[in-house]
Amino acid sequence: MEYAQLKPGRRFAPLQSLLYYSQRIVTYPTLRRLVVRALSGAVRMRQGAGKELYAATPAEEVALADLRHSGYAPLGNLLDGMQCDEIRAWLSDKLLTDRDRERPGFTLAQRAEGVRVADYHLRDVIACPHILALANSPPLLGLAARYMECKPTISALGLRWSFPVPGDDSALQAFHRDSEDWRYLKVLVYLTDVDDGAGPHVYLHGSHLTQAPMRLRFYSDSEISNAHSADMLLIATGTRGFCFAVDTAGIHKGAAPALQPRLMLQIQYSLLPSYAYRYAPERYQGPLELDPYVNRLILRPSAWHG
């Protein structure tokens, strides 16, 4: 996903900047909840409550309760080993982009030393087997609809490699908060086995309910460990195909892999578009019948008409 230019300069997007920073400056949780209630009500009036998306299972109830209370909800292995293998095989010749440095596109086999974090292009993510089907599946859309209290929007979709590299970690691998929308959640899916040596996701229990600073910043490991007990840190490990939902308005990080690289799918569901991004929807010509509203930011409208 390409970021929008939110500060004056070339390709400055003033309206997006206003909409993005308007939700950044409202830091009081009670006031934010009031705004979320008003916005979700407006979406319900236009698009419905999204109840048709609910999975309506005991697992959904447990995940929703976990997400509201903790900010983190394990969802189990929603992809099997064969599906993960098919994803990896399909991506084998697709180009990656280094997130930390400007490099020409390279395949996984061509990766140079020093590349820590690299992403696939959205067009390849959309065309990849199983990705859109999972993003639009009842276990995920139902949870998102209930957390948003309206029909959700897929506002970001990405596949990212993180590699073990000596030296300082990437800024992406330090504790931080996200600020994507008034309310949102991310579903993260491991496509490789992830243990303590492969860079697990780490989340500070309940931090999504606390007040964030207006100016977002990074937190050192020692700062977090000095202020919170070790049992407040939720470490997400699992075999390939393991999924979990997180409200990344809370404090979290994707730890830097120490021994094994990690491939992870990220699906973001939000109340509104995330105005931090410049959206360029891709054409989809696959067999799935997908909700046009839910997918409008990542798939071109013409795709719904053949």
Phi, psi and chi 1 to 4 in degrees:
 res  aa     phi    psi   chi1   chi2   chi3   chi4
   1 MET       -  135.6  -54.3  -70.6  -65.1      -
   2 GLU   -92.9  134.4 -177.1  179.5   -8.5      -
   3 TYR   -79.6  144.5  -72.6  100.2      -      -
   4 ALA   -78.5  155.8      -      -      -      -
   5 GLN   -85.5  102.5  175.8   60.3   39.9      -
   6 LEU   -96.8   -5.5  -60.9  177.5      -      -
   7 LYS  -118.6  151.1  -63.8 -179.8 -179.8  179.7
   8 PRO   -51.0  136.3  -28.7   36.3      -      -
   9 GLY   155.7 -166.1      -      -      -      -
  10 ARG   -62.9  132.7 -175.4  172.3  176.6  -91.7
  11 ARG    63.8   27.9  -57.4 -177.8   74.5  179.3
  12 PHE   -60.2  133.5  175.3   51.2      -      -
  13 ALA  -112.4   88.3      -      -      -      -
  14 PRO   -63.0  -39.9   17.9  -29.3      -      -
  15 LEU   -66.9  -44.2  179.1   57.7      -      -
  16 GLN   -61.6  -38.7  -79.9 -169.5 -120.4      -
  17 SER   -61.5  -45.0  179.3      -      -      -
  18 LEU   -61.7  -45.7  174.0   63.9      -      -
  19 LEU   -67.8  -36.7  -68.0  169.6      -      -
  20 TYR   -68.2  -51.4  174.2   74.4      -      -
  21 TYR   -73.5  -19.7  -75.5  108.9      -      -
  22 SER   -63.0  -35.0   66.0      -      -      -
  23 GLN   -86.4  -18.7   59.8   89.5   15.7      -
  24 ARG   -71.4  -35.8  -80.5  -82.3  -59.1  -89.6
  25 ILE   -81.1  -13.6   63.6  175.8      -      -
  26 VAL   -91.1   99.0  179.7      -      -      -
  27 THR  -103.5  -18.0   61.7      -      -      -
  28 TYR   -72.6  122.8  -68.1  102.7      -      -
  29 PRO   -55.7  -40.5  -27.4   36.2      -      -
  30 THR   -63.6  -43.6  -59.6      -      -      -
  31 LEU   -66.7  -39.8 -177.0   53.3      -      -
  32 ARG   -61.9  -41.3  -73.0 -173.2   69.1   88.9
  33 ARG   -61.7  -37.0  -74.7 -165.8  -68.8  -89.8
  34 LEU   -65.0  -41.8  -70.1  174.1      -      -
  35 VAL   -66.0  -42.8  175.3      -      -      -
  36 VAL   -59.8  -42.1  167.4      -      -      -
  37 ARG   -61.3  -42.3 -172.2  175.8  -56.6  168.6
  38 ALA   -67.7  -43.1      -      -      -      -
  39 LEU   -69.0  -41.9  -69.3  173.2      -      -
  40 SER   -64.9  -34.8   62.0      -      -      -
  41 GLY   -63.8  -39.4      -      -      -      -
  42 ALA   -65.5  -40.8      -      -      -      -
  43 VAL   -65.5  -40.4  174.2      -      -      -
  44 ARG   -60.7  -38.5  -75.4 -163.5  -58.3  -86.2
  45 MET   -64.0  -34.3  -72.2 -179.2   62.7      -
  46 ARG   -93.0  -35.9  -62.7 -174.4   58.3  142.1
  47 GLN  -119.0   -7.5  -59.6  -65.7  -28.2      -
  48 GLY    91.2  171.2      -      -      -      -
  49 ALA   -79.7  -11.2      -      -      -      -
  50 GLY    76.7   17.7      -      -      -      -
  51 LYS   -63.6  -25.1  -69.5 -175.5  176.7 -179.1
  52 GLU   -66.7  -14.0   72.2  -80.6    3.7      -
  53 LEU   -89.3  -15.3  -55.7  175.3      -      -
  54 TYR   -60.5  140.2  -68.3    4.6      -      -
  55 ALA   -77.2  -27.7      -      -      -      -
  56 ALA    55.1   48.0      -      -      -      -
  57 THR  -122.5  158.8   61.7      -      -      -
  58 PRO   -56.6  -36.0  -25.7   34.5      -      -
  59 ALA   -62.1  -37.3      -      -      -      -
  60 GLU   -66.0  -40.1 -176.7  178.4   83.3      -
  61 GLU   -61.9  -44.3  -64.6  -71.3  -15.5      -
  62 VAL   -64.5  -44.6  171.1      -      -      -
  63 ALA   -63.7  -41.0      -      -      -      -
  64 LEU   -64.0  -43.1 -177.8   64.2      -      -
  65 ALA   -63.5  -43.2      -      -      -      -
  66 ASP   -60.9  -44.7  -75.3  -15.8      -      -
  67 LEU   -64.5  -43.6 -166.7   57.0      -      -
  68 ARG   -66.4  -39.6  -73.4  173.1  172.4  167.1
  69 HIS   -82.7  -46.1  172.9   66.2      -      -
  70 SER  -100.6  -32.4  170.9      -      -      -
  71 GLY    92.4   -4.8      -      -      -      -
  72 TYR  -135.6  133.0  165.8   84.7      -      -
  73 ALA  -138.8  113.4      -      -      -      -
  74 PRO   -71.0  138.9   24.7  -31.5      -      -
  75 LEU  -116.6   -2.5  -56.2  176.6      -      -
  76 GLY    84.2 -174.2      -      -      -      -
  77 ASN   -88.3   96.6  -74.4   55.7      -      -
  78 LEU   -87.5   -8.0  -61.3 -176.1      -      -
  79 LEU  -121.6  142.3  -67.3  174.8      -      -
  80 ASP   -93.9  175.6   60.8   31.8      -      -
  81 GLY   -60.4  -39.7      -      -      -      -
  82 MET   -65.2  -41.4 -178.2  176.2  -65.2      -
  83 GLN   -63.6  -40.9  -70.1  171.5  -44.5      -
  84 CYS   -63.5  -39.1  -67.1      -      -      -
  85 ASP   -63.0  -41.5  -73.2  -16.2      -      -
  86 GLU   -65.2  -37.7  -69.7  172.1   -5.9      -
  87 ILE   -64.0  -48.3  -69.3  170.5      -      -
  88 ARG   -61.1  -42.2  -68.7  -79.9  -55.5  -84.4
  89 ALA   -64.4  -40.3      -      -      -      -
  90 TRP   -67.3  -34.1 -164.9   88.6      -      -
  91 LEU   -81.0   -7.7  -68.0  170.9      -      -
  92 SER   -58.3  -32.6   62.5      -      -      -
  93 ASP  -109.7   12.3   62.3  -12.2      -      -
  94 LYS   -87.7  149.2  -56.3  -56.9 -177.4  -68.0
  95 LEU   -81.5  143.3  -64.1 -179.9      -      -
  96 LEU  -109.0  155.7  -73.9  156.6      -      -
  97 THR  -120.8  127.7  -59.9      -      -      -
  98 ASP   -69.9  124.6 -174.2  -12.8      -      -
  99 ARG   -76.6  -24.3  -74.6  -63.7  -59.1  -93.2
 100 ASP   -94.4  -26.0  -69.3  -30.9      -      -
 101 ARG  -136.4  157.3  -57.3  177.7 -177.2   86.8
 102 GLU   -83.6  110.8  -69.5 -172.8    6.3      -
 103 ARG  -132.2  150.8  -64.4  177.4 -172.1  -96.7
 104 PRO   -62.9  156.2   16.2  -24.1      -      -
 105 GLY   -58.0  144.7      -      -      -      -
 106 PHE  -145.4  151.0   54.1   91.0      -      -
 107 THR   -82.8  170.9   65.7      -      -      -
 108 LEU   -58.9  -41.0 -177.9   61.3      -      -
 109 ALA   -68.0  -23.5      -      -      -      -
 110 GLN   -93.9    2.1  -63.1  167.0  -22.0      -
 111 ARG   -55.5  130.9  178.0  179.3   67.5   91.5
 112 ALA   -85.7  159.3      -      -      -      -
 113 GLU   -61.8  143.3  -70.6 -173.3   14.3      -
 114 GLY    96.3  -10.7      -      -      -      -
 115 VAL   -76.5  119.5  174.9      -      -      -
 116 ARG   -97.3  -45.1  -66.4 -179.1  178.4  -83.7
 117 VAL  -135.4  129.4 -179.0      -      -      -
 118 ALA  -143.6  141.8      -      -      -      -
 119 ASP  -117.0  152.7  -65.9  -26.5      -      -
 120 TYR   -90.5  154.0  -69.4   99.2      -      -
 121 HIS   -70.1  149.1 -166.3  -80.6      -      -
 122 LEU   -56.0  -38.6  178.5   61.3      -      -
 123 ARG   -61.6  -33.9   62.6  175.7  172.1  -91.1
 124 ASP   -77.6  -32.4  -66.4  -35.3      -      -
 125 VAL   -64.3  -44.4  178.3      -      -      -
 126 ILE   -66.1  -38.8  -75.1  170.2      -      -
 127 ALA   -79.3  -12.8      -      -      -      -
 128 CYS   -68.0  140.2 -173.7      -      -      -
 129 PRO   -58.0  142.0  -19.4   28.8      -      -
 130 HIS    76.3  -14.3  -49.5  -59.6      -      -
 131 ILE   -69.7  -54.8  -60.0  -60.2      -      -
 132 LEU   -65.0  -36.0  -77.2  179.1      -      -
 133 ALA   -62.3  -42.1      -      -      -      -
 134 LEU   -68.0  -44.5  179.0   62.5      -      -
 135 ALA   -61.6  -26.9      -      -      -      -
 136 ASN  -106.5   16.2  -73.8  -87.5      -      -
 137 SER   -80.9  152.8   65.4      -      -      -
 138 PRO   -55.6  -41.1  -28.5   36.1      -      -
 139 PRO   -59.7  -30.3  -24.4   34.8      -      -
 140 LEU   -94.3  -48.5  -58.3 -169.6      -      -
 141 LEU   -64.7  -37.5  -82.5 -173.1      -      -
 142 GLY   -64.0  -44.5      -      -      -      -
 143 LEU   -62.9  -43.4  178.3   62.4      -      -
 144 ALA   -64.1  -42.7      -      -      -      -
 145 ALA   -62.3  -39.1      -      -      -      -
 146 ARG   -74.0  -34.7  -63.5 -173.1   67.2  176.7
 147 TYR   -71.5  -36.7 -163.8   61.6      -      -
 148 MET   -80.4  -20.6  -54.7  -58.0  151.5      -
 149 GLU    62.6   32.7  -61.3 -177.4  -14.8      -
 150 CYS  -171.4  176.9   62.7      -      -      -
 151 LYS   -64.5  128.0 -176.7  176.0  -78.5 -166.6
 152 PRO   -85.4  168.8   32.9  -35.4      -      -
 153 THR  -119.2  131.3  -70.6      -      -      -
 154 ILE   -78.3  108.9  -62.6  176.4      -      -
 155 SER  -106.9   -3.8   55.1      -      -      -
 156 ALA  -161.3  145.8      -      -      -      -
 157 LEU  -149.6  125.2 -172.4   66.6      -      -
 158 GLY  -156.8  156.2      -      -      -      -
 159 LEU  -122.6  126.9  -78.4  164.0      -      -
 160 ARG  -135.0  134.7  173.4  176.1  -63.5  169.6
 161 TRP   -95.7  139.3  -83.4  104.0      -      -
 162 SER  -121.8  131.2  -62.6      -      -      -
 163 PHE  -117.3  147.4  -58.4  100.7      -      -
 164 PRO   -73.2  121.4   21.8  -27.2      -      -
 165 VAL  -137.8  131.1  176.0      -      -      -
 166 PRO   -63.6  155.6  -18.0   30.3      -      -
 167 GLY   101.7 -165.2      -      -      -      -
 168 ASP   -65.8  144.2  -65.2  -25.4      -      -
 169 ASP   -73.5  160.9  -62.1  -18.0      -      -
 170 SER   -68.4  153.3  164.7      -      -      -
 171 ALA   -58.9  -28.1      -      -      -      -
 172 LEU   -66.3  -13.9  -65.3  168.5      -      -
 173 GLN  -107.3   15.9  -63.7  165.1  -28.4      -
 174 ALA  -104.1  157.0      -      -      -      -
 175 PHE   -60.9  137.7  -80.5  109.2      -      -
 176 HIS  -164.1  174.4   62.8  -76.7      -      -
 177 ARG  -113.8  150.7  -64.7  178.3 -173.1  -97.7
 178 ASP   -98.4  161.9  -66.0  -18.9      -      -
 179 SER  -143.1   73.2 -175.8      -      -      -
 180 GLU   -90.6  -32.3  -58.6  -74.2   -8.9      -
 181 ASP  -167.3  177.1 -172.8   25.1      -      -
 182 TRP   -62.1  -39.7  -69.1   96.3      -      -
 183 ARG  -147.3  140.2  174.9  166.4  -71.8 -178.5
 184 TYR  -165.8  166.5   58.8   96.4      -      -
 185 LEU  -145.8  158.0   66.1   89.7      -      -
 186 LYS  -120.0  138.3  -65.8 -177.6 -179.5 -180.0
 187 VAL  -106.1  123.2  172.2      -      -      -
 188 LEU  -110.9  136.0  -55.3  179.0      -      -
 189 VAL  -127.9  120.2 -173.6      -      -      -
 190 TYR   -77.9  127.6  -68.1  152.1      -      -
 191 LEU  -106.9    2.6  -62.6  171.7      -      -
 192 THR  -132.1  159.1   50.8      -      -      -
 193 ASP   -64.6  135.4  -65.6  -20.5      -      -
 194 VAL  -127.0  113.2  174.9      -      -      -
 195 ASP  -115.7 -166.3   57.5   14.0      -      -
 196 ASP   -61.2  -24.5  -70.4  -19.6      -      -
 197 GLY   -91.7   -1.5      -      -      -      -
 198 ALA  -112.8   20.9      -      -      -      -
 199 GLY    76.3   59.6      -      -      -      -
 200 PRO   -69.4  157.1   28.1  -36.4      -      -
 201 HIS   -73.8  137.5 -172.8   87.8      -      -
 202 VAL  -124.3  130.5 -175.4      -      -      -
 203 TYR  -131.2  136.2 -169.7   86.6      -      -
 204 LEU   -86.5  110.8 -179.5   60.6      -      -
 205 HIS   -49.4  127.7  169.3   84.5      -      -
 206 GLY    75.2    0.4      -      -      -      -
 207 SER   -71.3  -15.5   55.7      -      -      -
 208 HIS   -69.6  -16.1   67.1  -53.7      -      -
 209 LEU   -93.2   -4.0  -58.1  175.2      -      -
 210 THR   -97.4  159.9   60.8      -      -      -
 211 GLN   -72.9  128.0 -176.1  175.0  -14.2      -
 212 ALA   -88.4  151.0      -      -      -      -
 213 PRO   -70.6  153.5   27.1  -34.2      -      -
 214 MET   -64.5  -39.0 -172.2  178.1  -59.2      -
 215 ARG   -97.3  108.7 -177.1 -176.5  -67.5  -85.4
 216 LEU   -67.4  148.5  -62.4 -179.9      -      -
 217 ARG  -150.1  173.0   65.9 -177.2 -174.4   88.8
 218 PHE   -93.9  152.4  -64.9  107.1      -      -
 219 TYR  -119.6  135.8  -56.4   83.5      -      -
 220 SER   -76.4  158.3   67.7      -      -      -
 221 ASP   -58.3  -40.3  -72.2    2.4      -      -
 222 SER   -67.8  -35.6   59.7      -      -      -
 223 GLU   -62.1  -41.9 -174.6  176.0    1.3      -
 224 ILE   -70.3  -45.7  -63.7  -60.7      -      -
 225 SER   -68.3  -30.2   61.9      -      -      -
 226 ASN   -74.0  -27.2  -70.1  -22.0      -      -
 227 ALA   -95.9  -16.2      -      -      -      -
 228 HIS  -138.5  147.7  -55.5  -81.4      -      -
 229 SER   -71.0  156.1   61.1      -      -      -
 230 ALA   -61.5  -30.7      -      -      -      -
 231 ASP   -74.7   -5.0   60.2    1.2      -      -
 232 MET   -82.6  -14.0  -67.4  -70.1  -74.3      -
 233 LEU   -91.8  117.9  -68.2  176.6      -      -
 234 LEU   -95.8  118.7  -54.2  174.7      -      -
 235 ILE  -107.1  118.0  -59.0  175.1      -      -
 236 ALA   -92.8  102.1      -      -      -      -
 237 THR  -113.8  155.9   57.6      -      -      -
 238 GLY   175.9  167.4      -      -      -      -
 239 THR   -79.3  166.1   57.1      -      -      -
 240 ARG   -56.5  137.9   55.1 -174.6 -179.6  158.3
 241 GLY    98.2   -8.8      -      -      -      -
 242 PHE   -72.0  133.4  175.9   66.1      -      -
 243 CYS  -120.1  147.7  -55.0      -      -      -
 244 PHE  -150.9  151.4   54.1   98.0      -      -
 245 ALA  -106.7  139.0      -      -      -      -
 246 VAL  -138.6  142.7  -73.3      -      -      -
 247 ASP   -93.1  100.2 -175.7  -26.7      -      -
 248 THR   -82.3   11.4   57.0      -      -      -
 249 ALA   -66.4  -19.3      -      -      -      -
 250 GLY   -81.3  170.0      -      -      -      -
 251 ILE   -78.5  129.9  -64.2  172.2      -      -
 252 HIS  -159.0  169.6   65.7  -76.4      -      -
 253 LYS  -159.2  155.6   71.4  172.1 -177.4  176.0
 254 GLY   -97.2  106.9      -      -      -      -
 255 ALA   -58.7  148.8      -      -      -      -
 256 ALA   -69.8  128.4      -      -      -      -
 257 PRO   -60.9  137.7  -20.2   31.9      -      -
 258 ALA  -100.3  -32.2      -      -      -      -
 259 LEU  -123.9  -43.6  -59.3  174.1      -      -
 260 GLN  -123.6  143.2  -59.8  -66.0  -30.2      -
 261 PRO   -69.8  156.7   25.2  -32.9      -      -
 262 ARG  -125.4  129.6 -178.3 -166.9   70.9 -146.1
 263 LEU  -107.7  127.4  175.7   61.0      -      -
 264 MET  -136.3  137.2 -172.5  169.6   69.9      -
 265 LEU   -93.7  135.7  167.8   66.4      -      -
 266 GLN  -121.8  125.6  175.3 -179.1  -69.8      -
 267 ILE  -120.9  122.1  -49.7  164.2      -      -
 268 GLN  -108.7  128.1 -180.0  171.7  -73.1      -
 269 TYR  -113.0  134.7  -57.3   93.6      -      -
 270 SER  -142.0  171.4   58.3      -      -      -
 271 LEU   -73.8  -43.7 -166.8   58.1      -      -
 272 LEU  -127.7  175.0  -56.7  173.3      -      -
 273 PRO   -59.4  151.8  -23.5   33.7      -      -
 274 SER   -87.0  112.4  177.2      -      -      -
 275 TYR   -76.6    3.2  -66.1  105.9      -      -
 276 ALA   -76.3  -14.2      -      -      -      -
 277 TYR  -109.1  152.3  -63.1  114.4      -      -
 278 ARG   -98.3  111.5  -67.6 -178.4   66.5 -112.6
 279 TYR   -85.1  135.4  -71.6  106.5      -      -
 280 ALA  -137.3   80.3      -      -      -      -
 281 PRO   -56.6  143.9  -23.2   34.4      -      -
 282 GLU  -100.1  153.8  -63.0  -74.2  -22.6      -
 283 ARG   -76.7  134.2 -176.6  170.8  178.5   80.5
 284 TYR  -117.6  127.2  172.8   68.3      -      -
 285 GLN  -124.2   23.8  -63.9  177.5  -60.8      -
 286 GLY   -83.1 -176.7      -      -      -      -
 287 PRO   -86.8   -8.7   31.5  -35.3      -      -
 288 LEU   -75.1  142.5  -60.9  174.9      -      -
 289 GLU   -94.1  107.2  -66.8 -174.8   10.3      -
 290 LEU  -112.9  147.5  -56.6  173.8      -      -
 291 ASP   -68.5  121.7 -174.1  -68.5      -      -
 292 PRO   -62.7  -37.8  -20.7   31.9      -      -
 293 TYR   -67.7  -47.9  176.2   80.7      -      -
 294 VAL   -58.7  -38.3  170.4      -      -      -
 295 ASN  -102.8    9.0  -67.4  -86.9      -      -
 296 ARG   -64.8  -25.3   69.7 -167.3 -174.3  -77.8
 297 LEU   -83.8  -18.2  -59.7  179.3      -      -
 298 ILE  -112.7  -18.3   59.4  169.3      -      -
 299 LEU  -121.2  137.5  -58.3 -179.3      -      -
 300 ARG   -67.8  140.6  -75.5  167.7   48.7 -173.1
 301 PRO   -54.9  -34.2  -25.0   34.2      -      -
 302 SER   -62.3  -19.5   59.1      -      -      -
 303 ALA   -66.0  -23.6      -      -      -      -
 304 TRP   -80.7   -7.0  -49.0  117.8      -      -
 305 HIS  -119.4   22.6  -55.2  -69.4      -      -
 306 GLY    81.1      -      -      -      -      -
